[in-house]
Amino acid sequence: MSEISFDDFLKVDIRKGTVVQAEPYPEARQPAIKLWVDFGGEIGVKKSSAQITEHYTPDSVMGKEVMAVVNFPPRQIGKFMSEVLVLGVPDDAGAVVLLTPDKPVPDGGRLF
């Protein structure tokens, strides 16, 4: 893995948001859930397609606090435009476990 500078790290805008809407995405090539995540006043609500169906359902992610990269360009995922990348790490089997803060923090809070 190559090293990056601290300035490179600062270019990645990672924010905390709250899932305000979630729907199944059966048309996706890989099982996924469509998410609408509220990042607060400055950024607002953004959409994401997340391959998180192994551990989560649309109902179970409603109201969940998540971390996401908010400054990637939008990406077309099938018929759905994904605007942010919700972050997770793999469990022992490779299924995504979402990254969440361990204490309540305001929507839009930036990772540092």
C-alpha positions as protocol buffer text, in pm:
chain_id: "A"
residue {
  index: 1
  type: MET
  ca { x: 0 y: 0 z: 0 }
}
residue {
  index: 2
  type: SER
  ca { x: 137 y: 341 z: -90 }
}
residue {
  index: 3
  type: GLU
  ca { x: 153 y: 628 z: 157 }
}
residue {
  index: 4
  type: ILE
  ca { x: -50 y: 945 z: 110 }
}
residue {
  index: 5
  type: SER
  ca { x: 3 y: 1287 z: 258 }
}
residue {
  index: 6
  type: PHE
  ca { x: -224 y: 1441 z: 519 }
}
residue {
  index: 7
  type: ASP
  ca { x: -335 y: 1689 z: 251 }
}
residue {
  index: 8
  type: ASP
  ca { x: -447 y: 1392 z: 38 }
}
residue {
  index: 9
  type: PHE
  ca { x: -652 y: 1261 z: 331 }
}
residue {
  index: 10
  type: LEU
  ca { x: -817 y: 1603 z: 373 }
}
residue {
  index: 11
  type: LYS
  ca { x: -944 y: 1584 z: 14 }
}
residue {
  index: 12
  type: VAL
  ca { x: -1176 y: 1296 z: 111 }
}
residue {
  index: 13
  type: ASP
  ca { x: -1486 y: 1447 z: 272 }
}
residue {
  index: 14
  type: ILE
  ca { x: -1631 y: 1184 z: 508 }
}
residue {
  index: 15
  type: ARG
  ca { x: -1945 y: 1290 z: 695 }
}
residue {
  index: 16
  type: LYS
  ca { x: -2195 y: 1143 z: 938 }
}
residue {
  index: 17
  type: GLY
  ca { x: -2553 y: 1112 z: 819 }
}
residue {
  index: 18
  type: THR
  ca { x: -2877 y: 948 z: 923 }
}
residue {
  index: 19
  type: VAL
  ca { x: -3071 y: 710 z: 698 }
}
residue {
  index: 20
  type: VAL
  ca { x: -3414 y: 868 z: 644 }
}
residue {
  index: 21
  type: GLN
  ca { x: -3546 y: 636 z: 371 }
}
residue {
  index: 22
  type: ALA
  ca { x: -3450 y: 286 z: 257 }
}
residue {
  index: 23
  type: GLU
  ca { x: -3593 y: 62 z: -14 }
}
residue {
  index: 24
  type: PRO
  ca { x: -3502 y: -275 z: -163 }
}
residue {
  index: 25
  type: TYR
  ca { x: -3316 y: -255 z: -494 }
}
residue {
  index: 26
  type: PRO
  ca { x: -3407 y: -582 z: -667 }
}
residue {
  index: 27
  type: GLU
  ca { x: -3295 y: -455 z: -1010 }
}
residue {
  index: 28
  type: ALA
  ca { x: -2932 y: -425 z: -897 }
}
residue {
  index: 29
  type: ARG
  ca { x: -2682 y: -685 z: -1026 }
}
residue {
  index: 30
  type: GLN
  ca { x: -2567 y: -753 z: -668 }
}
residue {
  index: 31
  type: PRO
  ca { x: -2824 y: -752 z: -385 }
}
residue {
  index: 32
  type: ALA
  ca { x: -2850 y: -393 z: -259 }
}
residue {
  index: 33
  type: ILE
  ca { x: -3059 y: -142 z: -69 }
}
residue {
  index: 34
  type: LYS
  ca { x: -3134 y: 211 z: -190 }
}
residue {
  index: 35
  type: LEU
  ca { x: -3060 y: 459 z: 88 }
}
residue {
  index: 36
  type: TRP
  ca { x: -3147 y: 825 z: 137 }
}
residue {
  index: 37
  type: VAL
  ca { x: -2911 y: 974 z: 395 }
}
residue {
  index: 38
  type: ASP
  ca { x: -2960 y: 1313 z: 563 }
}
residue {
  index: 39
  type: PHE
  ca { x: -2631 y: 1498 z: 616 }
}
residue {
  index: 40
  type: GLY
  ca { x: -2789 y: 1812 z: 761 }
}
residue {
  index: 41
  type: GLY
  ca { x: -2836 y: 2162 z: 626 }
}
residue {
  index: 42
  type: GLU
  ca { x: -2509 y: 2216 z: 438 }
}
residue {
  index: 43
  type: ILE
  ca { x: -2530 y: 1894 z: 230 }
}
residue {
  index: 44
  type: GLY
  ca { x: -2891 y: 1780 z: 269 }
}
residue {
  index: 45
  type: VAL
  ca { x: -3028 y: 1437 z: 173 }
}
residue {
  index: 46
  type: LYS
  ca { x: -2819 y: 1228 z: -66 }
}
residue {
  index: 47
  type: LYS
  ca { x: -2883 y: 886 z: -225 }
}
residue {
  index: 48
  type: SER
  ca { x: -2668 y: 574 z: -216 }
}
residue {
  index: 49
  type: SER
  ca { x: -2692 y: 216 z: -339 }
}
residue {
  index: 50
  type: ALA
  ca { x: -2540 y: -9 z: -74 }
}
residue {
  index: 51
  type: GLN
  ca { x: -2462 y: -381 z: -96 }
}
residue {
  index: 52
  type: ILE
  ca { x: -2550 y: -440 z: 270 }
}
residue {
  index: 53
  type: THR
  ca { x: -2827 y: -702 z: 243 }
}
residue {
  index: 54
  type: GLU
  ca { x: -2638 y: -973 z: 431 }
}
residue {
  index: 55
  type: HIS
  ca { x: -2674 y: -791 z: 765 }
}
residue {
  index: 56
  type: TYR
  ca { x: -2938 y: -526 z: 698 }
}
residue {
  index: 57
  type: THR
  ca { x: -3291 y: -482 z: 566 }
}
residue {
  index: 58
  type: PRO
  ca { x: -3452 y: -154 z: 462 }
}
residue {
  index: 59
  type: ASP
  ca { x: -3641 y: -148 z: 794 }
}
residue {
  index: 60
  type: SER
  ca { x: -3332 y: -217 z: 1005 }
}
residue {
  index: 61
  type: VAL
  ca { x: -3132 y: 73 z: 858 }
}
residue {
  index: 62
  type: MET
  ca { x: -3404 y: 336 z: 903 }
}
residue {
  index: 63
  type: GLY
  ca { x: -3271 y: 597 z: 1146 }
}
residue {
  index: 64
  type: LYS
  ca { x: -2924 y: 440 z: 1148 }
}
residue {
  index: 65
  type: GLU
  ca { x: -2628 y: 676 z: 1175 }
}
residue {
  index: 66
  type: VAL
  ca { x: -2372 y: 605 z: 900 }
}
residue {
  index: 67
  type: MET
  ca { x: -2046 y: 744 z: 768 }
}
residue {
  index: 68
  type: ALA
  ca { x: -2011 y: 826 z: 398 }
}
residue {
  index: 69
  type: VAL
  ca { x: -1782 y: 991 z: 145 }
}
residue {
  index: 70
  type: VAL
  ca { x: -1982 y: 1288 z: 18 }
}
residue {
  index: 71
  type: ASN
  ca { x: -1745 y: 1440 z: -240 }
}
residue {
  index: 72
  type: PHE
  ca { x: -1716 y: 1163 z: -499 }
}
residue {
  index: 73
  type: PRO
  ca { x: -1893 y: 1237 z: -829 }
}
residue {
  index: 74
  type: PRO
  ca { x: -2238 y: 1075 z: -863 }
}
residue {
  index: 75
  type: ARG
  ca { x: -2231 y: 723 z: -1007 }
}
residue {
  index: 76
  type: GLN
  ca { x: -2503 y: 548 z: -1204 }
}
residue {
  index: 77
  type: ILE
  ca { x: -2585 y: 210 z: -1044 }
}
residue {
  index: 78
  type: GLY
  ca { x: -2834 y: 53 z: -1283 }
}
residue {
  index: 79
  type: LYS
  ca { x: -3131 y: 291 z: -1299 }
}
residue {
  index: 80
  type: PHE
  ca { x: -3035 y: 456 z: -968 }
}
residue {
  index: 81
  type: MET
  ca { x: -2797 y: 752 z: -930 }
}
residue {
  index: 82
  type: SER
  ca { x: -2576 y: 701 z: -624 }
}
residue {
  index: 83
  type: GLU
  ca { x: -2449 y: 1034 z: -487 }
}
residue {
  index: 84
  type: VAL
  ca { x: -2245 y: 924 z: -183 }
}
residue {
  index: 85
  type: LEU
  ca { x: -2044 y: 618 z: -80 }
}
residue {
  index: 86
  type: VAL
  ca { x: -2169 y: 474 z: 249 }
}
residue {
  index: 87
  type: LEU
  ca { x: -1874 y: 317 z: 431 }
}
residue {
  index: 88
  type: GLY
  ca { x: -1842 y: -28 z: 581 }
}
residue {
  index: 89
  type: VAL
  ca { x: -1591 y: -300 z: 656 }
}
residue {
  index: 90
  type: PRO
  ca { x: -1611 y: -673 z: 578 }
}
residue {
  index: 91
  type: ASP
  ca { x: -1696 y: -930 z: 843 }
}
residue {
  index: 92
  type: ASP
  ca { x: -1521 y: -1270 z: 846 }
}
residue {
  index: 93
  type: ALA
  ca { x: -1731 y: -1385 z: 550 }
}
residue {
  index: 94
  type: GLY
  ca { x: -1682 y: -1065 z: 350 }
}
residue {
  index: 95
  type: ALA
  ca { x: -2028 y: -917 z: 412 }
}
residue {
  index: 96
  type: VAL
  ca { x: -2046 y: -542 z: 473 }
}
residue {
  index: 97
  type: VAL
  ca { x: -2084 y: -407 z: 826 }
}
residue {
  index: 98
  type: LEU
  ca { x: -2165 y: -34 z: 826 }
}
residue {
  index: 99
  type: LEU
  ca { x: -1936 y: 215 z: 998 }
}
residue {
  index: 100
  type: THR
  ca { x: -2123 y: 413 z: 1261 }
}
residue {
  index: 101
  type: PRO
  ca { x: -2020 y: 656 z: 1536 }
}
residue {
  index: 102
  type: ASP
  ca { x: -2038 y: 503 z: 1884 }
}
residue {
  index: 103
  type: LYS
  ca { x: -2201 y: 815 z: 2033 }
}
residue {
  index: 104
  type: PRO
  ca { x: -2472 y: 1040 z: 1886 }
}
residue {
  index: 105
  type: VAL
  ca { x: -2325 y: 1321 z: 1675 }
}
residue {
  index: 106
  type: PRO
  ca { x: -2491 y: 1585 z: 1455 }
}
residue {
  index: 107
  type: ASP
  ca { x: -2569 y: 1507 z: 1091 }
}
residue {
  index: 108
  type: GLY
  ca { x: -2302 y: 1653 z: 864 }
}
residue {
  index: 109
  type: GLY
  ca { x: -2019 y: 1613 z: 1116 }
}
residue {
  index: 110
  type: ARG
  ca { x: -1690 y: 1567 z: 929 }
}
residue {
  index: 111
  type: LEU
  ca { x: -1448 y: 1286 z: 1007 }
}
residue {
  index: 112
  type: PHE
  ca { x: -1107 y: 1410 z: 1121 }
}
